[in-house]
Amino acid sequence: MPEKLPERVGAKWFRSLMRWLTRIALLFIASVGTASPGDVWVVREDGVGPVKIGMSLSQLNAVLHARFALPDNKEDQGCFYVNPARHAHLAFMIENGRLVRIDVDGAGIATGEGIAVGDAEERVRRMGKSLHSTQANSMRSSM
């Protein structure tokens, strides 16, 4: 009977298990670190995520892989909103065929400074930003 065989087999099995768990952990970390551009967006003065103020409806469709269209009613085609499916708290105002305004009406999308809907007014003021109220319960930063 070979000496210490169970110990060697146990140690080999343990090292194999640890290598396997390490690979799984690295794959998980890599998948989290490579989130698609559609997952986490930052609000800027010129847009949000890959969207920029001034884009045409066809440019919005291309960058968001969407199918936004003009409203059927001719009277509504001068100014209307489109809503990206993957970002429920965003609305894009299209005026005369161009993106002119981006509305954020819920948490989850922040500015580069980390300001988001739902932040306490005092926190935003400490960051040196001025505020103006758009509704009784929402604030928008003037950048």
Protein Blocks (a to p, Z undefined) as FASTA:
>chain_A
ZZhklmmmmmmmmmmmmmmmmmmmmmmmmmmmmccfklpccddfkbghjbcehiafklmm
mmnopabdcdfblklmmpccdddfklmkbccddeehiafbdcdfbehiacfkopaehiaf
klmmmnopacddfbfkbccddZZ
